[in-house]
Amino acid sequence: MDPIVTAQYGMLAATRRFEASAQRTATIGVEGSTASYEQEAVEQISAKHQFTAQLATIRTADAMWKELMRVQEQA
């Protein structure tokens, strides 16, 4: 399993979570809306952390790949 592809999917999922929360936030105050600022703030912060964690995975995988190539060149 490719960690970069998996992390990219995680970043896409985080982006979608954030966008969905933003849409719900835009409906706050509209009759029938069940969204609240508190819930959506938590959701958006959580999505941001999810995105950041996936980005760290990609950076780590990239660094490991570069190091592997460097070691292989020296062999």
N, C-alpha and C positions, 0 to 999 in steps of 0.2 A: 504494500500500500504506500502510495506516494504521500509523504507528509505535507508537501507544498500544495498538492491538489486538495487534500483534506482541509488544510488551513484556509485555502481560498474559498471553499464551500462554507466554512465557518464564518468567514468575513462577509460573504453574501448573506448568510442567515442573520448575522448581527445587523447588517445594513437594513434588511427587510424589517427586523424587529423595531429598529429606530424609526424607520419611515412610517410603520403602522402606528407607533406611539405618537408620532408627530401629527398624523391624521386624526387620531382620537383627541389629542390636545386641542386641535383646531375646532373640535365640536363641543368643547366645554362651554357651557352656558346655553347651548341649543337645547330646546325642549326634547326630552327623551334620552339625552346623553347620560351615560352611566360612568363616563371617565371623570377622574379627579386629577388635579395638579400633582398631588402627592404620589399617586400610583404611577402616573406617567413620568414623573421625574425619576423615580426609582427604576422604571423600565428603561428609560433612556440612558441613565448612568450604567445600568447593567449591560445594555447593548454596547455601549462605548468600551467597557472593560472586556467584553467578549471579543470585540474587534481588535483591541490592543493585544490581547493574549494570542489571537491567531496571527497577527502581524509578527509578534515575537517568535512564534513557531517558524514562520517563513524565514525570518532573519537567521535564526539558529540553524535551520536546515541548509540555508545558503552558505553560511560560514563553515559548516561541517563539510559540505560538498567541496568548497574551495580548498579546505585543508587536506581533504582526501586527494584531490588532484595535485596539490603541491607535494605531498608525500610520494605519490605515485611517480611524479616527474623525477624525483630524487633517486628512485630505486633503479 
